[in-house]
Amino acid sequence: MKTTNHTALITGGGSGIGLALAQLLSENGNRVIITGRNEQRLQQAAAQVPGATALACDVTDAAAVAGLVQRIEADFGGLSLLINNAGQASAYELRPGADAFRKAEAEIQTNYLAPIRLTEALLPVLQRQPEAAVVNVSSIGAFVPAAAIPTYSASKAAVHAYTQALRHTLRQHAPSVRVFELMPPLVDTAFSAEIGGAHGIPPRQVAEEFLAALARDVYEIHVGQTAGFYQLFRADPAQAFAVMNSTLRAAEAQ
């Protein structure tokens, strides 16, 4: 798939992986639109991406999403790349009194249900392009869950299943729209600080591996450690789980 001359919408584009993706796509000749809940952070991010448009939007809010879609249809009808990157995570253990339901509800709303709603709403726009793509950002946790972020891992497993089903369906009914899944390991962002993110890979590496995989039509993009964990998971799921959770504990302790 081409990696230039797209009009790209990136949710959660105000920081971390989303901002790194916006910067790299802009550098490679793409028009970039970033969204996020925090208007001030979003404007600061847009200032770091030449030519970027910042549109504040809470992707968990139906009315806000409807407004965003209307704006895209009116002003960015050439949209050809949708990157569902916005995320929510809580680091905790599934012990009594952990308030797991409330935390899981927020994660599911942001990480899983929001991409479904936005993708469905923007598919008519994407289908009008000769070549377009939906990119869902999941995680290494979609294969091997981390007990320190239990319901976040579960939400990303749901994203993985949804992405596979969407890819299968659009190949039959909207073949011009390809479906990719970006699966980073631990990344050094404020988002992952609670679980040792300072020991993760830089967001720029995620963006660079994504763009290279997009050019080669690699639909399931295993960034960094994710590739090795995927192979271990296929060979020995119990061992993969043990390694994941011992590695994460070590990162948190440092």
C-alpha positions as CSV (number, residue, x, y, z in Angstrom):
1,M,0.0,0.0,0.0
2,K,1.2,3.5,-0.7
3,T,2.6,5.5,2.3
4,T,2.3,9.0,0.9
5,N,-0.5,11.3,-0.2
6,H,-3.0,10.1,2.3
7,T,-5.3,12.1,4.4
8,A,-5.0,10.5,7.8
9,L,-7.1,10.8,10.9
10,I,-5.3,9.7,14.1
11,T,-7.3,9.4,17.3
12,G,-5.2,9.9,20.5
13,G,-2.8,12.0,18.4
14,G,-1.8,14.4,21.1
15,S,1.0,12.3,22.6
16,G,2.9,9.1,22.6
17,I,2.4,6.7,19.7
18,G,-0.3,8.8,18.1
19,L,1.9,11.9,18.0
20,A,4.9,9.8,16.6
21,L,2.6,8.5,13.9
22,A,1.4,11.9,13.0
23,Q,4.9,13.3,12.8
24,L,6.2,10.5,10.6
25,L,3.2,10.5,8.3
26,S,3.5,14.3,7.9
27,E,7.2,13.9,7.1
28,N,6.3,11.4,4.4
29,G,3.9,13.7,2.5
30,N,0.6,12.9,4.1
31,R,-2.1,15.3,5.4
32,V,-2.6,14.7,9.1
33,I,-5.6,15.2,11.3
34,I,-5.2,14.5,15.0
35,T,-7.9,14.1,17.7
36,G,-7.9,13.9,21.4
37,R,-9.9,14.9,24.5
38,N,-7.5,17.6,25.8
39,E,-7.7,20.7,23.6
40,Q,-4.5,22.3,25.0
41,R,-2.4,19.2,24.6
42,L,-3.8,18.6,21.1
43,Q,-2.9,22.1,20.0
44,Q,0.6,21.7,21.4
45,A,1.0,18.4,19.5
46,A,-0.3,20.0,16.3
47,A,2.4,22.6,16.6
48,Q,5.0,19.8,16.3
49,V,3.4,18.4,13.1
50,P,3.7,20.7,10.1
51,G,0.3,21.3,8.5
52,A,-1.6,19.1,11.0
53,T,-5.2,19.9,11.8
54,A,-6.3,19.4,15.5
55,L,-9.9,18.5,16.1
56,A,-10.8,18.0,19.8
57,C,-13.0,14.9,20.2
58,D,-13.8,12.5,23.0
59,V,-14.2,9.2,21.0
60,T,-16.3,7.7,23.7
61,D,-19.0,10.4,23.3
62,A,-21.5,9.6,20.6
63,A,-22.4,13.2,19.9
64,A,-18.8,14.3,19.7
65,V,-18.0,11.5,17.3
66,A,-21.0,12.5,15.1
67,G,-19.7,16.0,15.0
68,L,-16.2,14.8,14.1
69,V,-17.6,12.7,11.3
70,Q,-19.6,15.6,9.9
71,R,-16.5,17.7,9.9
72,I,-14.5,15.0,8.1
73,E,-17.2,14.6,5.5
74,A,-17.4,18.4,4.9
75,D,-13.7,19.4,5.0
76,F,-11.7,16.2,4.6
77,G,-13.7,14.1,2.1
78,G,-10.5,12.6,0.8
79,L,-9.9,10.7,4.1
80,S,-8.0,7.5,3.2
81,L,-6.3,6.4,6.4
82,L,-8.1,6.0,9.8
83,I,-5.8,5.1,12.7
84,N,-7.7,4.1,15.8
85,N,-5.1,4.8,18.4
86,A,-6.8,6.4,21.4
87,G,-6.4,4.3,24.5
88,Q,-7.3,4.0,28.2
89,A,-5.5,1.8,30.7
90,S,-5.5,1.1,34.4
91,A,-2.7,-0.7,36.2
92,Y,-4.1,-2.8,39.0
93,E,-4.5,-6.4,40.2
94,L,-7.7,-8.4,40.1
95,R,-8.0,-8.5,43.9
96,P,-11.2,-8.0,46.0
97,G,-12.0,-4.3,46.1
98,A,-10.0,-3.4,43.0
99,D,-13.0,-1.7,41.4
100,A,-12.4,-3.8,38.3
101,F,-15.8,-3.2,36.6
102,R,-15.4,0.6,36.6
103,K,-11.9,0.4,35.2
104,A,-12.8,-2.2,32.6
105,E,-15.8,-0.3,31.5
106,A,-13.7,2.8,30.7
107,E,-11.1,0.7,28.9
108,I,-13.7,-1.1,26.8
109,Q,-15.4,2.1,25.9
110,T,-12.2,3.7,24.7
111,N,-10.2,0.8,23.4
112,Y,-12.8,-1.4,21.8
113,L,-16.2,0.2,21.4
114,A,-15.0,3.7,20.2
115,P,-13.0,2.2,17.3
116,I,-16.1,0.2,16.2
117,R,-18.3,3.3,16.2
118,L,-15.8,5.6,14.4
119,T,-14.8,3.0,11.8
120,E,-18.4,2.2,10.9
121,A,-19.2,5.9,10.7
122,L,-16.3,6.7,8.4
123,L,-16.4,3.6,6.2
124,P,-18.5,5.4,3.6
125,V,-15.9,8.1,3.3
126,L,-13.0,5.6,3.1
127,Q,-14.8,3.5,0.5
128,R,-14.9,6.5,-1.9
129,Q,-11.1,6.4,-2.2
130,P,-9.3,4.1,-4.7
131,E,-7.1,2.9,-1.8
132,A,-7.8,3.3,1.9
133,A,-7.0,1.6,5.2
134,V,-8.3,1.2,8.8
135,V,-5.5,0.7,11.3
136,N,-6.4,-0.5,14.8
137,V,-3.7,-0.1,17.4
138,S,-3.9,-3.1,19.8
139,S,-1.0,-4.4,21.9
140,I,1.3,-7.3,22.6
141,G,-1.2,-8.0,25.4
142,A,-3.7,-9.1,22.7
143,F,-1.7,-12.3,22.5
144,V,-0.2,-12.6,26.0
145,P,-2.1,-10.7,28.8
146,A,-0.3,-8.9,31.5
147,A,-1.8,-9.4,35.0
148,A,-0.8,-5.9,36.0
149,I,-3.1,-4.4,33.3
150,P,-5.7,-7.2,33.2
151,T,-8.7,-5.6,31.7
152,Y,-6.6,-3.4,29.3
153,S,-5.1,-6.7,28.0
154,A,-8.6,-8.1,27.6
155,S,-9.8,-5.0,25.7
156,K,-6.9,-5.3,23.3
157,A,-7.7,-9.0,22.8
158,A,-11.2,-7.8,21.8
159,V,-9.7,-5.3,19.3
160,H,-7.6,-8.1,17.8
161,A,-10.7,-10.3,17.2
162,Y,-12.7,-7.4,15.8
163,T,-9.9,-6.4,13.5
164,Q,-9.6,-10.0,12.1
165,A,-13.4,-10.1,11.5
166,L,-13.4,-6.6,9.9
167,R,-10.5,-7.5,7.6
168,H,-12.3,-10.7,6.4
169,T,-15.6,-8.9,5.8
170,L,-14.2,-5.8,4.0
171,R,-12.1,-8.0,1.6
172,Q,-15.5,-9.3,0.3
173,H,-17.6,-6.1,0.5
174,A,-15.2,-3.2,0.3
175,P,-11.9,-4.5,-1.1
176,S,-10.4,-1.0,-1.5
177,V,-10.3,-0.6,2.3
178,R,-7.6,-2.6,3.8
179,V,-7.4,-3.4,7.6
180,F,-4.2,-3.4,9.6
181,E,-3.4,-4.1,13.2
182,L,-0.5,-2.4,14.9
183,M,0.7,-4.4,17.9
184,P,3.4,-2.6,20.0
185,P,5.2,-4.0,23.0
186,L,5.9,-1.8,26.0
187,V,6.5,1.8,24.8
188,D,8.1,4.7,26.6
189,T,5.2,7.0,26.9
190,A,3.4,8.8,29.8
191,F,0.5,6.3,29.1
192,S,2.7,3.4,30.2
193,A,4.6,5.0,33.0
194,E,2.7,3.0,35.7
195,I,4.0,-0.3,34.3
196,G,7.6,0.6,33.7
197,G,7.2,2.3,30.4
198,A,10.5,4.1,30.8
199,H,12.1,0.8,29.8
200,G,10.1,0.4,26.7
201,I,10.9,1.2,23.1
202,P,10.5,4.8,21.8
203,P,7.3,5.8,20.1
204,R,9.2,6.7,17.0
205,Q,10.3,3.1,16.5
206,V,6.6,2.1,16.6
207,A,5.8,4.6,13.9
208,E,8.7,3.6,11.7
209,E,8.0,-0.1,11.9
210,F,4.3,0.7,11.1
211,L,5.1,2.7,8.0
212,A,7.5,0.0,6.7
213,A,4.9,-2.7,7.2
214,L,2.2,-0.6,5.6
215,A,4.3,-0.4,2.5
216,R,4.7,-4.2,2.4
217,D,1.0,-4.9,3.1
218,V,1.8,-6.6,6.4
219,Y,-1.6,-6.7,8.0
220,E,-0.7,-7.8,11.5
221,I,2.3,-5.6,12.5
222,H,4.3,-7.1,15.4
223,V,6.5,-4.3,16.6
224,G,9.7,-5.0,18.5
225,Q,9.3,-7.7,21.2
226,T,5.8,-8.5,20.0
227,A,7.3,-10.7,17.2
228,G,9.2,-12.9,19.6
229,F,6.3,-13.1,22.1
230,Y,4.0,-14.1,19.3
231,Q,6.2,-17.0,18.3
232,L,6.6,-18.1,21.9
233,F,2.8,-17.8,22.4
234,R,2.3,-20.1,19.4
235,A,4.8,-22.7,20.7
236,D,4.0,-22.5,24.4
237,P,1.2,-20.2,25.7
238,A,1.8,-20.9,29.4
239,Q,5.5,-20.1,29.0
240,A,4.7,-16.9,27.1
241,F,2.4,-15.9,29.9
242,A,5.0,-16.5,32.5
243,V,7.7,-14.6,30.6
244,M,5.4,-11.7,30.0
245,N,4.5,-11.3,33.6
246,S,8.0,-11.8,35.0
247,T,9.3,-9.2,32.5
248,L,6.7,-6.7,33.4
249,R,7.3,-7.1,37.1
250,A,11.0,-6.5,36.5
251,A,10.2,-3.3,34.5
252,E,7.9,-2.0,37.2
253,A,10.5,-2.7,39.9
254,Q,13.3,-0.7,38.2
